[in-house]
Amino acid sequence: MKNIIVVSVIMMVVATTAFARGGAQQGQVRMATGGNTGTYYAYGSAVGQILQEKTKIPITIQSTGASKANIQLIAAGEVELAIVQNDVMDYAYKGTELFTGEQTQAFSSMAALYAEVCQVVAGSSGITSIADLKGKRVSVGDAGSGVEFNAKQILEVYGITFADIDKQNLSFAASADALRDGKIDAFFCTAGAPTTAVVDLAISKDIVLLAIDDAHIAQLIRAYPFYTKYPITAGSYRGVAQDVQTVAVKATFIVSNKLSEETVYTLTKTLIESQREIQNSHAKGAELSAAYAVSGISVPFHAGAARYFKEIGAIQ
């Protein structure tokens, strides 16, 4: 892991130099990730090193503002490869929600990578289902965030709007603090499970994870096909003794439409066939598989990615 961190720093310096010179070097692929303390950056750095070593394609890593910023960077021609949430890329492709008035189809899907789980956390105050949130004090994530839209959509299938709750826009850490202090009744959190803010909260306060039943999940997926069913396993948090069914969106690699079919084919093939090495470099690599890579994706695959997935029978 130490070597990966060193290499990622070197790659970041190269990336910064390339940007300063006004663009990518010949044959270079620039990857946009997220903040340099987040999962996107660490995962992207680990995968970038492996892909570069195996394909000999120069890959440079860029620390960014994550999903929306990454899509904008691809549209501006400043990167060729990026990690984004599959719901946010759906908004961009269709020009809805976060991208209302800013539609872009300058990118294509390459592969889904791992789950970002929609967790609904309540205190032990008699709230046992999402339907019980009506009239309650609920944090739905930062204003304009992907989490806020996840919350809006999940509540919607239960017949609840933001007007029906005392809506608060707090970060994960602030939401956990507010729930601990009795200032809110529940909060939404979209992140890998277990999530640090929730782990820390559960140490000092009894929590309830609210489940989403099959009927409401089916309704949600019909309306928003980027969601997938996901179980939060028992023991993920103190006091959670049984699996809790919810939904997840997916951290996903997207690529610029300007990348050649051959380049994207090579990157996709190497990504999937390097799962073991990726898992050894980052825990989230355990979730990578060909079947996972192609499900819950509403934006068309790049021709190179589609070619590989058709070859192995993952898509028709």
C-alpha positions, 0 to 999 in steps of 0.5 A: 500500500505504501508503494501505491501511495508513493506512485499515486503521488508521482502520478499526480505530479505528472498529471498536474504538469500535463494540465499546466502544459495545456493538455494530455501528452500523446497517448496519455489517459488522464483520470479524474477521481475525487478529493485526495482523502476520499475513496475515489482518489485512493481507488483510482490511484491503485487501479491507475497503477495496475492499468498502466503497468499492464497496458503500458498506457500512460495514466495520470491521476487528478484529484477533483471535486468528484462526480459532477466535476468529473463529468464537466472535466470530460465534457471540457476535454480536460480528462479522458477517464473518470470515476462518477456515481451512476445516478449523477452520470444519468442526470448529466446524460439526460440533462436532469436534476443536478444537470438541468440545463447542463446536459452533456453526452460527451462521455460513455460508460466503461464499467461499474466498480463498487456500491455506494449504499443508500443508508437511512439512519434513525435513532431509537425513537419509534421510527421503524420504516421510511414511511415513519419519516413523514413529519420528522426532522430529517437530514438529506445531505448537503444541498444539491448533492447526489445524496439529496436526490437519493433521499428525494427519490426514495421518499417519493416512492413512499408518497413523501415529499420534502414538504412533508418533512422538516428537511435539513441539509447536513454533511454525514458527520454533522448529521451523525452529531445532530442525531446523537444530540437529538436535533434530528430524527434520521438522516440519509447517507450514500456511501460505502457501508460501513461508513465511518460517520455511522460507525462512530455514531453507533458506538455511542448511540443506538441506531436503526437502519431503515429497510426498503422492501421489495415492492418499493425497490421495484417501484424505485428502479422502474423510475430510476434504473440506476439503482440496484438492490443491496443488503447491508450485512449484519454486524456492519454497525453496532446493534445491527444484528440482521441484514438490512435491505436497501438500494445502492448506486454505483461508483463507475468508470466513464470515458470520453467519447474521443478515446479510441475503441482499441484504447477503451477495449484494452482498459476494460479488459485489463480492468476486469481481468486484474480484479485480484490485483485490484482487490489486493491494492484496495478493499473495494476491488472485492466488488468488481466483476464483469456481471457487476460492471454492466448492471445498473448502467443507464448510459450507453457503453463506449464501443470498446467496453461494449466489445469486450463485454460482448466477447465474454457474454456479459452483455448481448 
